[in-house]
Amino acid sequence: MRTLSGRGDQDGADKLKTMFSKVSGPVRLADRVAAILSEEIESGRLAEGDKLPTEVALVKQLGVSRTVVREAVSRLRNAGLVEPRQGLGVFVMPRRTRPLDLEAETAEDTESKVRQIVEVRRPIEGEAAYLAATRATPAGLARMRQALEAIDAAVAAGGDGVDEDLAFHRSIAESTGNPVMLSTLRYLGEVLRSGIRVTRANEARRGDFLEAVRDEHHDILAAIEARDAEAARDAALLHLRHAASRLQDADEGFWTEAEKLEVDLDAAP
């Protein structure tokens, strides 16, 4: 197993100086760092068996936080590009057919990215609601109800309800009884988190938006509880169509704040 230059971490850090400059700008920094490292791997400049520079070296040379580096490397790992080896570091994996990296595929600007995510969610979550209506157990239905109550509690406490919102949709996927469906939504988790964070921030601007979202969630659950698969699918699709419509109502000032939120999250230690 060799390092970037074959002589250890310091040489890897030295080589990095000639590869990259510091990363900055309105696009999420983790997205940009992951894209930079992916390009080095796909181009062959970082070859199979090469060891990535240490986290400290990446932080120093790219001018980003440890959180950004860890998230970027995590995305490379999920995409099958690298693997961590206990006590040794992170190494480039052999080239093969690799899974889709949705973070790399989404648009760079937040507005386009969120709209793309909503479009992808429609068929997946519509089918999940359909299947959940035919397969959910009493325990699964209880988890859905608890998730909706948690959203209300989070909002009442001044939170954004993002984690609770994700938990509601995850509970529906769990109730499909389809492990591939659940794994797909888990894989989409961080991408969905970004999109849901922005859509909920938009909806929080207006009380009627928040009430509409609450009603839509309850309509989905009611259809699932009634074992009406078609109605459950329709309710899920309607919820996401309305989410897209509510985003269209957002003005330029909102999207500027959304971009800033993404950057602030990247800058967190």
URCORGI-V920125 format. One record per pair of residues at least 6 apart in sequence whose ideal C-beta (glycine too) atoms are under 7 Angstrom apart, sorted by the first residue. I is the first residue (numbers start at 1). GAP is how many residues later the second one is. Records with the same first field share a line. If there is no record, write none. Layout:
BEGIN
I: GAP + GAP
END
This chain:
BEGIN
1: 48 + 50 + 90
2: 47 + 48 + 49
3: 6 + 8 + 9 + 47 + 48
4: 7 + 8 + 11 + 42 + 46 + 47 + 49
5: 6 + 7 + 10
9: 44 + 45 + 48
12: 39 + 41 + 45
13: 40 + 44 + 48
16: 37 + 41 + 45
17: 44
19: 21
20: 16 + 41 + 42
22: 40 + 41
23: 6 + 9 + 10 + 39 + 40 + 41
26: 233 + 237
27: 81
28: 234 + 238
29: 35 + 39 + 237
30: 38 + 41 + 42 + 236
31: 72
33: 29 + 31 + 35 + 36 + 39
34: 38 + 41 + 42 + 69 + 70
35: 69
37: 35 + 39
38: 38 + 43 + 66
40: 6
41: 40 + 51
46: 46
47: 45
48: 44 + 46 + 47
49: 42 + 43
50: 41 + 42
51: 38 + 39 + 40
52: 30 + 37 + 38
54: 35
55: 11 + 14
58: 11
59: 6 + 7 + 10
65: 202 + 203 + 204
67: 201 + 202
68: 198
73: 9 + 17
75: 26 + 28
76: 6
77: 6 + 7
79: 19 + 20 + 22
80: 13 + 18 + 19
81: 11 + 12 + 17
82: 8 + 9 + 10 + 11
83: 8 + 10
84: 6
85: 6
102: 86 + 89
103: 88
106: 7 + 10 + 85
107: 6 + 9
110: 88 + 145 + 148 + 149 + 152
111: 144
114: 81 + 84 + 85 + 133
115: 129 + 132
117: 74 + 75 + 78
118: 77 + 122 + 125 + 126
121: 71 + 119
122: 115 + 118
124: 60 + 61
125: 44 + 111 + 115
126: 107 + 110 + 111
127: 106
128: 44 + 45 + 48 + 53
129: 43 + 91 + 95 + 103 + 104 + 106 + 107
130: 99 + 102 + 103
131: 45 + 47
132: 40 + 43 + 44 + 92 + 100
133: 90 + 91 + 94 + 95 + 96 + 99
134: 93 + 95
135: 40 + 41 + 42
136: 39 + 88
140: 31 + 34 + 35
141: 84
143: 28
144: 24 + 27 + 28 + 77 + 80
145: 76
147: 17 + 20 + 21 + 24
148: 20 + 69 + 70 + 73
150: 14 + 17
151: 10 + 13 + 14 + 17
154: 7 + 10
155: 6 + 55
160: 37 + 40 + 41
161: 39
162: 31 + 34 + 35 + 38
165: 31 + 35
166: 23 + 26 + 27 + 30
168: 49
170: 15
173: 8 + 9 + 12
174: 8
198: 60
199: 44 + 48
201: 57
202: 44 + 45 + 48 + 52
203: 6 + 7 + 10 + 43
204: 6
209: 37
212: 30
216: 22 + 23 + 26
219: 16
220: 12 + 15 + 16 + 19
223: 8 + 9 + 12
224: 8
END
